[in-house]
């Protein structure tokens, strides 16, 4: 992929009213579709580890669109990212959400992964689970001013051209930081037999069919009712063992790879285990636990497909794979043995659309080296699903194990050097909001100089939308565009190229914004050509059309 553009296209929202009535007679010239950046039509895929070859730039036509999934997790549990406190007014919660979305857009991210179910509760109105105390200050208490936070996030993300993936914790029923009592509508009150205490947490027992069915019902309810782009689940399946010094996860607890584990407290699933044996079950306990989780993963994937075929399903497991397959030199905590998460099987069976393994170690840490682990997951990806690693950006802090900002930039470079990796996720949005040690500045100047489309997901559908209807005319301060979708497949975004001298610049605009201005700038002067295409929700791109050529 090519990410070395030095300038970006400016999309102005403040277009004069007269621009809306653009010339209807402007002609549009079709152009042949271009391959995605870093590929050559008809050529075999390069082996893992081979850098992408930049396409030859032809000044008369635009280069391929940059493609990369660039996301940040937004945690609601324990008020890590949003809202900053559980008792803020609606106005302050909305202002904080908009600040996050504006920062994501300014940084050229293209997706937000929002935690909508932190602990068998909800940040949206639900008949299945109570309001989260991390939203309102007390579990079960509705916002003082009625509103739907999830709907707000979706609408505001889409207005900025950002995807919104709804992040669910599948089994956690109460977080250690919770302060209010369980609400009457919580599963721990309605079905207490399927909820088990484990340390300072409550946990839904994956061996209880009613618990898994409840989680499935919650997820599919959101898929049906909300216009989300993805469903996302994290690494909390069976809980991280208590008394192990690496009880880690997407809340940002430090990872040490599992070295020096202490005595572990057994998860209290004896009743469901005995019921399985009495029913004629033949698996050993570890395989039975994995099968419990596997059944939910498969049902979730198939359920999402049935409800809305375009909603992608992503899973973010712990970053070290099963012990019997690891590369030489890799050691550490085993999610396969301890969390009973068989992520390799999920990849092999195609039960997900993207895997976001949490690769929360530096490249130089040999026992858990970022690049070696990334290559491991690529080798497991026999169904060619997306592999977009999670980056531990929150480790840019003042701890003894702190990352320098350069480590994250380096890791993004590693992902771009591997064929089959076109994306990554930052845990979490907080360091990007705070610009810790200049990380936001470095990403903008070194990694995200231009916008990018998310990679296409052809196994969910490969039909491209029709080319857009477009008109353009020269204004005093730029080129005004008016875009609209043609009849047929719905459009999510418009891809826009503009040529300034011999340089093509790229931008993405949401389909909800049909009128915009390609502003002149002092460095590049005025746009000489403009080419646009339509892109659907799965990343399929239409034929490109030339909508403007300066005479």
Secondary structure, DSSP 8 states (H G I E B T S, - for coil): -----SS---EES---GGGGS--TT---EEE-----TT--TT-----TT---------TTS-----B-EEEEEE--GGGSSSSSSTT--HHHHHHHHHHHHHHHHHTT--EEEEEEESSS-BSS--SSS-B-HHHHSSTT---SS---HHHHHHHHHHHTT-EEEEEE-SSEEE-TT--S---TTSHHHHSGGGEEEETTEEEE-TT-HHHHHHHHHHHHHHHHHS--SEEEE-S-SS---TT-TT---TT-----TTTT-------S-HHHHHHHHHTT--S-HHHHHHHHHHHHHHHHHHHHHHH-TT-EEEE--BSS--GGG--TT-----HHHHT---HHHHHHHT--SEE--B--S-TT-GGG-HHHHHHHHHHH-TT--EE-EEE-GGG-SSSTT---HHHHHHHHHHHHHSTT--EEEES-SHHHHHTGGGHHHHIIIII-SS--B----GGG--------EEEEEEETTEEEEEEE--SSS---EEEEEEEETTEEEEEEEETT--EEEEE-BTTTBS-SEEEEEEE-TT--B--EEEEEE--
